[in-house]
Amino acid sequence: MNINHKPRAVLTAVAGFVLMLGTATSASAATQIPADGTGYAYWQSDPSGSTPGDALRVCDTKADGYAVRAVLTTYSGGSYREVSTSGHAAGYCSPWKTGDLPEGTKLVITTHYGSSGNWVAADMDFVTA
Protein backbone atom coordinates (compact mmCIF):
# COMPACT_ATOMS: atom_id res chain seq x y z
CA MET A 1 0.00 0.00 0.00
CA ASN A 2 1.44 3.37 -1.05
CA ILE A 3 0.62 6.10 1.46
CA ASN A 4 1.02 9.69 0.35
CA HIS A 5 2.95 11.56 3.06
CA LYS A 6 2.72 14.88 1.24
CA PRO A 7 -0.40 16.15 3.14
CA ARG A 8 1.29 15.40 6.47
CA ALA A 9 4.45 17.24 5.39
CA VAL A 10 2.43 20.26 4.24
CA LEU A 11 0.42 20.29 7.48
CA THR A 12 3.63 20.07 9.52
CA ALA A 13 5.18 22.96 7.57
CA VAL A 14 2.05 25.10 7.98
CA ALA A 15 1.88 24.36 11.71
CA GLY A 16 5.54 25.28 12.08
CA PHE A 17 5.00 28.53 10.18
CA VAL A 18 1.97 29.45 12.34
CA LEU A 19 3.98 28.72 15.49
CA MET A 20 6.88 30.81 14.21
CA LEU A 21 4.51 33.65 13.28
CA GLY A 22 2.94 33.59 16.73
CA THR A 23 6.37 33.68 18.35
CA ALA A 24 7.58 36.48 16.10
CA THR A 25 4.47 38.54 16.79
CA SER A 26 4.89 38.41 20.56
CA ALA A 27 8.65 38.96 20.37
CA SER A 28 8.35 41.77 17.83
CA ALA A 29 6.30 43.81 20.29
CA ALA A 30 9.63 44.79 21.85
CA THR A 31 11.66 47.49 20.12
CA GLN A 32 15.18 46.26 19.34
CA ILE A 33 18.05 48.80 19.39
CA PRO A 34 21.45 47.61 18.09
CA ALA A 35 24.72 48.11 19.95
CA ASP A 36 27.16 48.29 17.01
CA GLY A 37 27.27 44.53 16.41
CA THR A 38 27.98 43.60 20.05
CA GLY A 39 24.39 43.04 21.09
CA TYR A 40 21.00 44.67 21.47
CA ALA A 41 18.80 46.59 23.86
CA TYR A 42 15.11 45.76 24.00
CA TRP A 43 12.30 48.11 25.06
CA GLN A 44 8.85 46.78 25.88
CA SER A 45 6.32 49.59 26.38
CA ASP A 46 3.28 47.47 27.25
CA PRO A 47 3.08 44.11 29.01
CA SER A 48 2.97 41.11 26.69
CA GLY A 49 2.64 37.64 28.15
CA SER A 50 5.40 37.23 30.74
CA THR A 51 7.25 40.36 29.52
CA PRO A 52 6.56 43.40 31.73
CA GLY A 53 5.71 46.84 30.38
CA ASP A 54 7.93 49.95 30.54
CA ALA A 55 10.80 47.46 30.60
CA LEU A 56 14.39 47.57 29.36
CA ARG A 57 16.96 44.80 28.93
CA VAL A 58 20.18 44.17 27.00
CA CYS A 59 21.68 41.08 25.41
CA ASP A 60 25.35 40.52 24.58
CA THR A 61 25.52 38.52 21.36
CA LYS A 62 29.20 38.63 20.48
CA ALA A 63 32.17 37.00 22.27
CA ASP A 64 34.44 40.03 21.84
CA GLY A 65 35.27 40.94 25.44
CA TYR A 66 32.84 43.87 25.47
CA ALA A 67 29.75 44.23 27.62
CA VAL A 68 26.59 45.89 26.35
CA ARG A 69 24.75 48.67 28.20
CA ALA A 70 21.53 50.60 27.57
CA VAL A 71 20.43 53.83 29.23
CA LEU A 72 16.83 55.03 29.19
CA THR A 73 16.33 58.79 29.60
CA THR A 74 13.61 61.37 29.02
CA TYR A 75 13.95 63.84 26.17
CA SER A 76 15.01 66.41 28.79
CA GLY A 77 17.86 64.19 29.98
CA GLY A 78 16.41 62.75 33.20
CA SER A 79 17.64 59.18 33.67
CA TYR A 80 15.06 56.50 34.39
CA ARG A 81 17.01 53.26 34.22
CA GLU A 82 20.16 51.51 33.05
CA VAL A 83 20.93 47.85 32.30
CA SER A 84 24.19 46.11 31.46
CA THR A 85 25.72 42.72 30.72
CA SER A 86 28.93 43.60 32.60
CA GLY A 87 30.45 40.61 34.38
CA HIS A 88 28.74 38.06 32.14
CA ALA A 89 29.92 36.07 29.12
CA ALA A 90 28.52 36.57 25.62
CA GLY A 91 25.08 35.10 25.14
CA TYR A 92 23.80 36.68 28.35
CA CYS A 93 20.66 38.82 28.52
CA SER A 94 20.04 41.01 31.54
CA PRO A 95 16.77 40.70 33.42
CA TRP A 96 14.05 43.18 32.45
CA LYS A 97 14.38 46.40 34.45
CA THR A 98 10.94 47.88 34.79
CA GLY A 99 8.83 50.44 36.59
CA ASP A 100 5.60 52.18 35.68
CA LEU A 101 6.02 55.35 33.61
CA PRO A 102 3.27 57.81 32.70
CA GLU A 103 1.62 56.79 29.41
CA GLY A 104 2.90 58.80 26.49
CA THR A 105 6.22 59.74 28.13
CA LYS A 106 8.76 60.30 25.35
CA LEU A 107 12.06 58.54 25.99
CA VAL A 108 15.48 58.00 24.45
CA ILE A 109 17.39 54.71 24.69
CA THR A 110 21.11 54.80 23.98
CA THR A 111 23.18 51.65 23.62
CA HIS A 112 26.86 51.35 24.43
CA TYR A 113 29.57 48.70 24.42
CA GLY A 114 32.75 48.61 26.44
CA SER A 115 34.79 47.08 29.22
CA SER A 116 36.06 48.13 32.63
CA GLY A 117 33.54 50.97 32.79
CA ASN A 118 34.79 52.58 29.57
CA TRP A 119 31.70 52.86 27.37
CA VAL A 120 31.48 53.74 23.68
CA ALA A 121 28.14 55.08 22.41
CA ALA A 122 26.73 52.76 19.76
CA ASP A 123 23.18 53.68 18.77
CA MET A 124 19.98 55.29 19.98
CA ASP A 125 16.25 55.14 19.44
CA PHE A 126 13.24 57.22 20.45
CA VAL A 127 10.45 55.32 22.20
CA THR A 128 7.27 56.09 24.12
CA ALA A 129 6.05 54.65 27.41
C-alpha positions as CSV (number, residue, x, y, z in Angstrom):
1,M,0.0,0.0,0.0
2,N,1.4,3.4,-1.0
3,I,0.6,6.1,1.5
4,N,1.0,9.7,0.4
5,H,3.0,11.6,3.1
6,K,2.7,14.9,1.2
7,P,-0.4,16.2,3.1
8,R,1.3,15.4,6.5
9,A,4.5,17.2,5.4
10,V,2.4,20.3,4.2
11,L,0.4,20.3,7.5
12,T,3.6,20.1,9.5
13,A,5.2,23.0,7.6
14,V,2.1,25.1,8.0
15,A,1.9,24.4,11.7
16,G,5.5,25.3,12.1
17,F,5.0,28.5,10.2
18,V,2.0,29.4,12.3
19,L,4.0,28.7,15.5
20,M,6.9,30.8,14.2
21,L,4.5,33.7,13.3
22,G,2.9,33.6,16.7
23,T,6.4,33.7,18.4
24,A,7.6,36.5,16.1
25,T,4.5,38.5,16.8
26,S,4.9,38.4,20.6
27,A,8.6,39.0,20.4
28,S,8.3,41.8,17.8
29,A,6.3,43.8,20.3
30,A,9.6,44.8,21.9
31,T,11.7,47.5,20.1
32,Q,15.2,46.3,19.3
33,I,18.0,48.8,19.4
34,P,21.5,47.6,18.1
35,A,24.7,48.1,19.9
36,D,27.2,48.3,17.0
37,G,27.3,44.5,16.4
38,T,28.0,43.6,20.1
39,G,24.4,43.0,21.1
40,Y,21.0,44.7,21.5
41,A,18.8,46.6,23.9
42,Y,15.1,45.8,24.0
43,W,12.3,48.1,25.1
44,Q,8.8,46.8,25.9
45,S,6.3,49.6,26.4
46,D,3.3,47.5,27.2
47,P,3.1,44.1,29.0
48,S,3.0,41.1,26.7
49,G,2.6,37.6,28.1
50,S,5.4,37.2,30.7
51,T,7.3,40.4,29.5
52,P,6.6,43.4,31.7
53,G,5.7,46.8,30.4
54,D,7.9,50.0,30.5
55,A,10.8,47.5,30.6
56,L,14.4,47.6,29.4
57,R,17.0,44.8,28.9
58,V,20.2,44.2,27.0
59,C,21.7,41.1,25.4
60,D,25.4,40.5,24.6
61,T,25.5,38.5,21.4
62,K,29.2,38.6,20.5
63,A,32.2,37.0,22.3
64,D,34.4,40.0,21.8
65,G,35.3,40.9,25.4
66,Y,32.8,43.9,25.5
67,A,29.8,44.2,27.6
68,V,26.6,45.9,26.4
69,R,24.7,48.7,28.2
70,A,21.5,50.6,27.6
71,V,20.4,53.8,29.2
72,L,16.8,55.0,29.2
73,T,16.3,58.8,29.6
74,T,13.6,61.4,29.0
75,Y,14.0,63.8,26.2
76,S,15.0,66.4,28.8
77,G,17.9,64.2,30.0
78,G,16.4,62.8,33.2
79,S,17.6,59.2,33.7
80,Y,15.1,56.5,34.4
81,R,17.0,53.3,34.2
82,E,20.2,51.5,33.1
83,V,20.9,47.9,32.3
84,S,24.2,46.1,31.5
85,T,25.7,42.7,30.7
86,S,28.9,43.6,32.6
87,G,30.4,40.6,34.4
88,H,28.7,38.1,32.1
89,A,29.9,36.1,29.1
90,A,28.5,36.6,25.6
91,G,25.1,35.1,25.1
92,Y,23.8,36.7,28.4
93,C,20.7,38.8,28.5
94,S,20.0,41.0,31.5
95,P,16.8,40.7,33.4
96,W,14.1,43.2,32.5
97,K,14.4,46.4,34.4
98,T,10.9,47.9,34.8
99,G,8.8,50.4,36.6
100,D,5.6,52.2,35.7
101,L,6.0,55.3,33.6
102,P,3.3,57.8,32.7
103,E,1.6,56.8,29.4
104,G,2.9,58.8,26.5
105,T,6.2,59.7,28.1
106,K,8.8,60.3,25.4
107,L,12.1,58.5,26.0
108,V,15.5,58.0,24.4
109,I,17.4,54.7,24.7
110,T,21.1,54.8,24.0
111,T,23.2,51.7,23.6
112,H,26.9,51.3,24.4
113,Y,29.6,48.7,24.4
114,G,32.8,48.6,26.4
115,S,34.8,47.1,29.2
116,S,36.1,48.1,32.6
117,G,33.5,51.0,32.8
118,N,34.8,52.6,29.6
119,W,31.7,52.9,27.4
120,V,31.5,53.7,23.7
121,A,28.1,55.1,22.4
122,A,26.7,52.8,19.8
123,D,23.2,53.7,18.8
124,M,20.0,55.3,20.0
125,D,16.2,55.1,19.4
126,F,13.2,57.2,20.4
127,V,10.4,55.3,22.2
128,T,7.3,56.1,24.1
129,A,6.1,54.6,27.4
